[in-house]
């Protein structure tokens, strides 16, 4: 029995002048295992990530925080360092995290209701959970 491909069996391999060939690493990619649940591990990790729930402050606590901020913002030329604990919402899932920042207040944007610190950090007033500063001790501020 004669081989019908005998005429082309030992011809040199043809290489295209227009297209470059794949590297050895790219040949292996076509044989990579099939992932039926692509992205599943990332979803599980995201679900495991812990977030806090946003607390609801009562009216008295809101008034107390507002009074403390008014005192800080009302001081002319004050370079008082304050510590603010505020809530930052998570962009991927419900909840978020509590963040504490220590710094000096630069200004207050009344239109956006945002406190601006000297380092450029902006904190919305409605996200503030607690305020503390040494200046409150001078005024014997009890928050009432």
Secondary structure, DSSP 8 states (H G I E B T S, - for coil): ---TTTTTTTS-----SSS----HHHHHHTTS---TTTTHHHHHHHHHS--B------HHHHHHHHHHHHHHHHSTT---EEEEEEEEE-SSSS-EEEEEEEEEEEEEETTTTEEEETTS-EEEGGGEEEEEETHHHHTT----
